[in-house]
Amino acid sequence: MQVAAISEVTRPTGVGGSGYLALMDLAYLRAHPEHLPTFLTHQRIRETPVAGGDSCAASRLTLDDGHSVFTKTWPERAGRPVPAGFFDTEAAGLRWLREAGALAVPEVVVALPELLALDWVDPGEPTPGAAERFGRELADTHRAGAAGFGAAWPGFIGTLPQDNTPDDGPWPDWFARRRLLPYLRMSVDGGALDGADAALVEQVVARVGEFGGDEPPARVHGDLWPGNLLWGADDRVWLVDPAAHGGHRETDLAQLALFGGPPHHDRIMAGYREAWPLADGWPERVPLHQLHLLLVHTALFGGAYRDAVVGAARTALRGVGRATVDG
């Protein structure tokens, strides 16, 4: 096997003693992203497994020039090939968030059907200063807006498809049709929620227009639970693993408060509200916005998240009458 080299320095491939592969440095990788699988197959790059989330296998690749990249690949699972467009969708979302020019978002180095490679971010410790800066940058990214609800690319959240069909709204109708009902149906079909649970969530859906807070579509991350914040050694907060689309900015903020919230959550919110104050009644709408990601969890992981869904739905219904007053 032979891969055309763009570098003057080459090394034997080791395949039958013939053929040469270029040094795989960052410049070569940017110019020839399609060659990365070949280098991995022939173990030409130092690969170190790292934590990568629930759905993908992740590694740190150390290139010949000492530069590192983070890669995600679809694990080999019987009967479960990588969904079409899975990594392209994540790459499109990362690029779109970077275009806002505010948040720290890793650069996409390689996006292929079978893998994604991003610029490596050295991890650091959470600090109040980084949290406040992140809050302001998140507000600026949201304010960059979107052409409509949804996106120009197909959607995924975790391993589940997410309907990103462009939609002019209004937001409550779009949120109910595209973000709540599909995952409620999946959760019921999968046995995570029963008929009474579904009826409770359907009450929220029926009253979604009563919560107020409607706004034009914001540029949202879409899966902003605390695990998708990467605290960097550069004292910035980096965003990873997006389900990016045009949505409601309060959805990102509500998701951020789930599962105990991130370090220095109060400073993130202070920075955000300083940069872009939230609409009246926003605290009462938090459980409504959280229902989306919680339903995704029951659809993906089963009944372990059933109580969280039921609790959010009940709290949302108690607050619906107060969500239009000053928050």
C-alpha positions in Angstrom: 0.0 0.0 0.0 1.2 3.5 -0.8 -0.1 6.9 0.3 1.1 9.9 -1.6 3.4 12.0 0.5 3.4 15.8 0.7 6.4 15.9 3.0 10.0 15.4 1.9 10.6 13.1 4.9 9.1 9.6 4.6 9.3 6.3 6.4 8.7 2.7 5.2 5.2 1.5 5.7 6.4 -1.9 6.9 3.9 -3.6 4.5 6.1 -6.1 2.7 9.0 -3.7 3.0 7.8 -1.5 0.1 5.9 1.7 -0.2 6.2 4.8 1.9 4.0 6.9 4.2 4.5 10.5 4.9 5.2 11.7 8.4 1.7 12.3 9.8 2.1 15.8 11.2 -0.8 18.3 11.6 -0.1 20.0 8.3 -0.3 16.6 6.5 -3.4 15.7 8.4 -5.2 18.9 7.4 -4.3 18.4 3.8 -5.1 14.7 3.6 -7.8 13.9 6.3 -8.9 10.9 4.4 -5.5 9.2 5.1 -6.0 9.1 8.9 -7.7 5.7 9.0 -4.8 4.2 7.0 -2.3 5.5 9.5 -4.3 4.1 12.4 -4.7 0.7 10.7 -0.9 0.5 10.3 -0.3 1.8 13.8 1.7 4.7 12.5 0.4 7.1 15.2 0.6 6.8 18.9 -2.9 6.2 20.2 -3.9 6.5 23.8 -7.5 5.7 24.9 -9.3 8.5 26.8 -12.7 9.1 28.2 -15.1 9.8 25.4 -18.7 9.6 26.6 -21.4 7.0 26.4 -21.7 6.4 22.6 -18.2 6.6 21.1 -14.7 5.3 21.7 -12.2 8.1 22.2 -8.4 8.4 21.8 -5.7 10.9 22.0 -3.5 10.7 18.9 0.1 12.0 19.1 1.3 13.1 15.7 4.9 13.0 14.4 5.3 16.7 15.1 4.2 16.3 18.7 0.8 17.8 18.1 -2.2 15.9 19.6 -5.7 15.5 18.3 -8.8 14.0 20.0 -10.6 11.3 17.9 -14.0 9.7 18.3 -14.9 6.5 16.6 -18.1 4.4 16.5 -17.4 1.2 18.6 -18.0 -2.1 16.8 -21.4 -3.3 17.9 -23.2 -6.2 16.3 -26.0 -4.9 14.1 -25.3 -1.3 14.9 -23.3 0.4 12.1 -22.5 4.0 12.5 -25.6 6.1 11.7 -25.3 7.9 8.3 -24.1 11.4 8.9 -23.4 10.9 12.6 -19.9 12.5 12.7 -20.7 15.0 9.9 -23.5 16.3 12.0 -21.3 16.8 15.0 -18.7 18.5 12.8 -21.3 20.9 11.3 -22.5 21.8 14.8 -19.0 22.5 16.1 -18.1 24.7 13.1 -21.4 26.6 13.4 -20.8 27.3 17.1 -17.2 28.4 16.3 -18.5 30.8 13.6 -20.1 32.9 16.3 -16.6 33.9 17.4 -17.3 33.9 21.1 -17.0 30.5 22.8 -14.0 28.2 22.9 -14.9 25.3 20.6 -12.4 22.7 19.4 -11.5 23.0 15.7 -12.6 20.1 13.5 -9.4 18.6 11.9 -11.0 15.5 10.3 -14.6 14.6 9.7 -15.1 11.2 8.0 -18.1 8.9 8.0 -16.3 6.6 10.5 -14.5 9.1 12.7 -14.1 12.6 13.9 -10.8 14.3 14.9 -10.6 17.6 16.8 -7.8 19.7 18.0 -6.7 18.5 21.5 -7.6 20.7 24.5 -5.4 20.2 27.6 -7.6 19.9 30.6 -7.4 22.2 33.6 -9.2 23.1 36.8 -12.5 24.9 37.1 -12.1 28.5 38.2 -14.7 31.3 39.0 -13.0 33.5 36.4 -13.4 30.9 33.6 -17.0 30.3 34.7 -17.9 34.0 34.4 -16.2 34.3 31.1 -18.0 31.2 29.8 -21.3 32.7 30.9 -20.7 35.9 28.9 -19.4 33.9 25.8 -22.4 31.6 25.9 -24.7 34.6 25.9 -22.8 36.1 22.9 -23.0 32.7 21.1 -26.8 32.5 21.7 -27.2 36.1 20.5 -25.5 35.2 17.2 -28.9 33.6 16.4 -30.1 31.1 13.7 -32.0 31.3 10.5 -34.9 29.4 12.2 -35.6 26.6 14.6 -33.7 23.4 13.7 -30.7 23.4 11.4 -29.5 22.9 7.9 -28.0 19.5 8.8 -29.7 16.3 10.2 -29.7 16.1 13.9 -28.5 13.6 16.5 -28.6 13.8 20.3 -26.5 11.1 21.8 -27.1 8.2 19.4 -30.7 9.1 18.7 -31.9 11.0 15.6 -33.2 14.5 16.3 -35.4 16.3 13.8 -33.7 19.4 12.6 -36.1 20.2 9.8 -35.9 24.1 9.5 -39.0 25.6 11.1 -40.2 29.1 11.5 -42.0 28.3 14.7 -43.5 29.7 16.9 -41.2 28.2 19.5 -43.7 26.5 21.8 -45.3 24.6 18.9 -41.9 23.6 17.5 -40.5 22.5 20.9 -43.5 20.3 21.5 -43.5 18.7 18.0 -39.7 18.3 17.5 -38.2 18.1 21.0 -40.8 16.6 23.4 -43.2 14.3 21.7 -40.7 12.2 19.7 -38.7 11.2 22.8 -41.9 10.7 24.8 -43.1 8.2 22.2 -39.7 6.5 22.2 -39.7 6.3 26.0 -43.1 4.8 26.1 -42.4 2.3 23.3 -39.2 1.3 25.1 -41.0 0.7 28.4 -39.3 3.4 30.3 -42.5 5.4 30.8 -46.0 4.0 31.3 -49.4 5.4 30.2 -49.8 7.6 33.3 -46.4 9.1 32.9 -47.1 9.8 29.3 -50.4 11.5 30.2 -48.6 13.8 32.6 -46.0 14.9 30.0 -48.8 15.3 27.5 -50.4 17.8 29.9 -47.2 19.9 29.7 -47.2 19.6 25.9 -50.9 20.8 25.8 -50.0 23.9 27.9 -46.6 24.7 26.4 -47.9 27.9 24.9 -48.9 29.2 28.4 -45.3 29.4 29.7 -44.4 32.6 27.9 -40.8 33.6 27.3 -41.0 33.2 23.5 -37.9 34.5 21.7 -36.4 34.3 18.2 -34.2 31.3 17.6 -30.8 31.4 19.4 -27.6 29.5 18.4 -27.7 26.8 21.0 -25.4 23.8 21.8 -28.5 21.6 22.3 -27.0 19.0 24.7 -25.5 21.3 27.3 -25.4 19.1 30.4 -22.4 19.7 32.6 -20.5 16.8 31.2 -20.2 18.6 27.9 -18.1 21.4 29.4 -14.4 20.9 29.2 -12.4 23.1 31.6 -9.2 23.9 29.8 -5.6 24.5 31.1 -5.9 27.9 29.3 -8.5 28.9 32.0 -11.4 28.8 29.5 -14.4 26.5 29.3 -14.6 24.6 26.0 -17.8 23.2 24.5 -17.8 19.6 23.2 -20.4 17.1 21.9 -23.0 19.5 20.6 -26.5 18.8 19.2 -26.3 22.3 17.8 -29.4 23.9 16.2 -31.5 27.0 16.3 -33.5 26.8 19.6 -34.4 28.6 22.8 -31.5 29.9 24.8 -33.2 28.9 28.0 -33.0 25.3 27.0 -29.2 25.4 27.1 -29.3 27.1 30.5 -31.8 24.7 31.9 -29.8 21.6 30.7 -26.7 23.1 32.3 -28.5 22.9 35.7 -29.1 19.2 35.4 -27.4 16.4 37.3 -26.0 18.7 40.0 -24.8 21.5 37.6 -21.2 22.4 36.8 -18.6 23.9 39.1 -19.2 27.6 39.7 -22.7 27.4 38.2 -23.6 30.6 40.0 -20.7 32.5 38.4 -21.7 31.1 34.9 -25.2 32.4 35.4 -24.0 35.8 36.7 -21.8 36.2 33.7 -24.6 35.2 31.3 -27.2 37.5 32.9 -24.7 40.4 32.9 -24.2 40.0 29.1 -27.8 39.2 28.2 -30.6 39.4 30.9 -33.2 36.6 30.8 -36.9 37.2 30.2 -39.3 37.4 33.1 -40.4 34.1 34.5 -37.4 32.2 33.4 -36.9 30.2 36.6 -40.4 28.8 36.3 -39.6 27.6 32.8 -36.5 25.6 33.8 -38.3 22.2 34.2 -40.1 22.7 30.9 -36.8 23.1 29.1 -35.2 20.3 31.0 -37.9 17.8 29.9 -36.3 17.5 26.4 -33.0 16.1 27.6 -34.6 14.1 30.4 -36.9 12.4 27.8 -33.9 11.7 25.7 -32.4 9.9 28.7 -35.5 7.7 29.2 -35.5 7.0 25.5 -31.7 6.0 25.6 -31.2 4.6 29.0 -34.6 3.4 30.2 -36.5 3.7 33.4 -33.6 4.9 35.6 -34.6 8.4 34.6 -38.3 7.9 34.9 -38.6 9.8 38.2 -36.6 12.7 36.8 -39.1 13.0 33.9 -42.1 12.8 36.1 -40.7 15.3 38.6 -39.8 17.8 35.9 -43.3 17.5 34.4 -45.1 18.0 37.7 -42.9 21.0 38.6 -43.5 22.5 35.2 -47.3 22.2 35.6 -47.2 23.8 39.1 -45.2 26.7 37.7 -47.1 27.3 34.4 -49.2 30.0 36.0 -46.2 31.8 37.4 -44.0 31.6 34.4 -45.3 34.8 32.9 -44.5 36.9 36.0 -41.2 38.5 36.9 -38.6 35.8 37.5 
